[in-house]
Amino acid sequence: MVQDVYDVKGMTCDHCVRAVTSEVGALPGVEQVDVDLSTGEVTVSSRDRLDYDSIAAAVDEAGYELVGRDTK
């Protein structure tokens, strides 16, 4: 299992959390998505490391902006 932590700009409410969770969670290989609204961090657990551009596109589709990543 791989965990990546992404910084997402623009999330302000529970709707934001649901939108990002839904879009990122629909990507192939994603096992779990945890969104921390207070920090803007999105933790994505997946079988294999996901392509950054795929995550960025999913976050964009939800209406927000991916601004960084920390890998664990």
Phi, psi and omega in degrees: 000136179247138175238127174239141178248124183246147173261126182241132182261136171107354180281131183227351187208177180297327176299319178301315180301313181296319181295313180293316179300317181295311183292313180290321180295340180278351180290142179301133178093348181285127179263322184204146176230125177240126181248126175256101185298324184292331181253345184079013181270138176239118179260124182246121175257130183214164179294318179229160179298131182270152177293129181304319181296327178293317177295315180300318180294320179294317178296319177298318179299327178284346177104018184230178185238128175280126184241358178175172181210143170238130179258146179240000000 
